Amino acid sequence: MSAGFEELDWRPTPIGTLSLRRRKNPSSGEDIYEIKLGDAFLMSSLFTAAEIALAELGLAAAPGAEIDVVVGGLGLGYTAEAALQDGRVRSLTVVEALPEVIEWHQTGLLPLGETLSADPRCRFLEGDFFRLSREARGFDPTDPNRRFHAILLDIDHSPRQWLRPDNAAFYTPDGLRRMAARLHPSGVFALWSNDPPDEDFQASLSEVFPSSDAHVVSFPNLHQDRPATNTVYVAIA
């Protein structure tokens, strides 16, 4: 293995082989962290603008001087870390289905792990976000009736490209409606997508939420000579 590339961990999981890699950026010399599931890249610290925008756009629309937030999907931690930058956040529950990813943060194997683990407002909840969104216990095992001011989701690649086929039902009006029941009145649901704005999904949002919008987030793509774009959907209950 080259001096500029290191596989930090490798684990079999129920949904495929999960690996954490670190390599050097040849132009800057900085470390780049990457998580792969099988042969597919889940995330890279080289591209974090949209993950950060998910928190910023979602929480900008959230009501209240003190807010309780759920982040679906821990990953490299950029959405969670950006959410904690909002001084109104009094609690942040980060739901992650893969215990290996939580362990990487808790043991400091990932650069944001220490920051997230040390913040008393932040707790990691091991579980399937999509299952919890439809079950009676919700996102707080100690308080099944608890509601939140914002739910920020970054797990699947898009409303049409899922990590597991079972996740598809979440993106329907019925699935969104069950999740929206976890929000306070005027609470916010925000979703990251790798795809351009999807008219069908926007129609589903409109069936459930009085207000919704799709924000296109543009950022430099260092692998190609053009910018890349992601989409952040923001819906208000």
VENQUIMO-V329514 format. One record per residue. N is the residue number from 1. RES is the residue in one letter. PHI is phi in whole degrees, -180 to 180 (none if undefined). Layout:
# VENQUIMO-V329514
N;RES;PHI / N;RES;PHI
This chain:
# VENQUIMO-V329514
1;M;none / 2;S;-70 / 3;A;-65 / 4;G;-92 / 5;F;-140 / 6;E;-145 / 7;E;-91 / 8;L;-80 / 9;D;-161 / 10;W;-150 / 11;R;-138 / 12;P;-76 / 13;T;-134 / 14;P;-61 / 15;I;-110 / 16;G;134 / 17;T;-80 / 18;L;-104 / 19;S;-137 / 20;L;-117 / 21;R;-125 / 22;R;-131 / 23;R;-140 / 24;K;-90 / 25;N;-73 / 26;P;-64 / 27;S;-88 / 28;S;-108 / 29;G;81 / 30;E;-77 / 31;D;-75 / 32;I;-115 / 33;Y;-104 / 34;E;-136 / 35;I;-115 / 36;K;-121 / 37;L;-119 / 38;G;64 / 39;D;-93 / 40;A;-96 / 41;F;-79 / 42;L;-88 / 43;M;-166 / 44;S;-144 / 45;S;-72 / 46;L;-76 / 47;F;-128 / 48;T;-126 / 49;A;-59 / 50;A;-73 / 51;E;-63 / 52;I;-70 / 53;A;-61 / 54;L;-56 / 55;A;-71 / 56;E;-66 / 57;L;-70 / 58;G;-65 / 59;L;-75 / 60;A;-62 / 61;A;-94 / 62;A;-80 / 63;P;-86 / 64;G;105 / 65;A;-83 / 66;E;-133 / 67;I;-132 / 68;D;-108 / 69;V;-129 / 70;V;-114 / 71;V;-114 / 72;G;-94 / 73;G;103 / 74;L;-84 / 75;G;55 / 76;L;-82 / 77;G;95 / 78;Y;-71 / 79;T;-67 / 80;A;-63 / 81;E;-64 / 82;A;-66 / 83;A;-63 / 84;L;-69 / 85;Q;-71 / 86;D;-80 / 87;G;-65 / 88;R;-78 / 89;V;-70 / 90;R;-100 / 91;S;-150 / 92;L;-133 / 93;T;-105 / 94;V;-105 / 95;V;-94 / 96;E;-137 / 97;A;-77 / 98;L;-101 / 99;P;-62 / 100;E;-62 / 101;V;-68 / 102;I;-61 / 103;E;-61 / 104;W;-59 / 105;H;-74 / 106;Q;-66 / 107;T;-94 / 108;G;79 / 109;L;-71 / 110;L;-108 / 111;P;-63 / 112;L;-92 / 113;G;-59 / 114;E;-64 / 115;T;-62 / 116;L;-69 / 117;S;-67 / 118;A;-85 / 119;D;-80 / 120;P;-66 / 121;R;-78 / 122;C;-105 / 123;R;-137 / 124;F;-95 / 125;L;-119 / 126;E;-75 / 127;G;171 / 128;D;-87 / 129;F;-53 / 130;F;-67 / 131;R;-69 / 132;L;-64 / 133;S;-66 / 134;R;-112 / 135;E;-90 / 136;A;-63 / 137;R;-75 / 138;G;64 / 139;F;-98 / 140;D;-136 / 141;P;-59 / 142;T;-89 / 143;D;-147 / 144;P;-61 / 145;N;-94 / 146;R;-66 / 147;R;-115 / 148;F;-129 / 149;H;-87 / 150;A;-155 / 151;I;-124 / 152;L;-114 / 153;L;-123 / 154;D;-145 / 155;I;-128 / 156;D;-75 / 157;H;-69 / 158;S;-171 / 159;P;-62 / 160;R;-110 / 161;Q;-122 / 162;W;-108 / 163;L;-71 / 164;R;-136 / 165;P;-56 / 166;D;-62 / 167;N;-70 / 168;A;-57 / 169;A;-63 / 170;F;-62 / 171;Y;-85 / 172;T;-87 / 173;P;-55 / 174;D;-64 / 175;G;-65 / 176;L;-65 / 177;R;-65 / 178;R;-64 / 179;M;-67 / 180;A;-63 / 181;A;-66 / 182;R;-86 / 183;L;-100 / 184;H;-67 / 185;P;-54 / 186;S;69 / 187;G;-70 / 188;V;-119 / 189;F;-113 / 190;A;-129 / 191;L;-135 / 192;W;-89 / 193;S;-141 / 194;N;-79 / 195;D;-96 / 196;P;-63 / 197;P;-52 / 198;D;-109 / 199;E;-63 / 200;D;-65 / 201;F;-68 / 202;Q;-62 / 203;A;-65 / 204;S;-64 / 205;L;-59 / 206;S;-66 / 207;E;-70 / 208;V;-107 / 209;F;-112 / 210;P;-63 / 211;S;-141 / 212;S;-155 / 213;D;-152 / 214;A;-117 / 215;H;-106 / 216;V;-90 / 217;V;-106 / 218;S;-107 / 219;F;-154 / 220;P;-65 / 221;N;-106 / 222;L;-72 / 223;H;-89 / 224;Q;-135 / 225;D;-89 / 226;R;-167 / 227;P;-72 / 228;A;-106 / 229;T;-134 / 230;N;-126 / 231;T;-123 / 232;V;-120 / 233;Y;-89 / 234;V;-129 / 235;A;-126 / 236;I;-116 / 237;A;-74
